[in-house]
Amino acid sequence: MLVYRCGIDLSSSTLRFLAGRLRSRHRRQGTRWRRLPPGRQALLVLAHLRMGDTYAQLAAGFGIGTATAYRYI
């Protein structure tokens, strides 16, 4: 079970898989630094998809701006 402000009923292998895909995408594109590392980005996306939290709730929970949460999702 992954823990973000509340429990998310997903395996940690799901989080690792998505984080790995994000890392490889960032390397391919040669993007610069991001506000959140790939693991936290993956958790943000999974929290949105699984829990249906709004962008404002996610932004507050992860300590980022609402626009950043929108871009990551």
Long-range contacts (C-beta under 8 A, 24 or more apart in sequence): 2-43, 2-46, 4-43, 4-47, 4-51, 4-61, 5-47, 5-61, 6-51, 8-46, 8-47, 8-50, 8-51, 9-50, 10-46, 10-50, 14-46, 15-39, 15-42, 15-43, 15-46, 18-42, 18-45, 18-46, 35-64, 35-68, 36-62, 36-64, 36-68, 36-72, 41-72, 44-69, 44-72, 44-73, 45-72, 45-73, 48-73
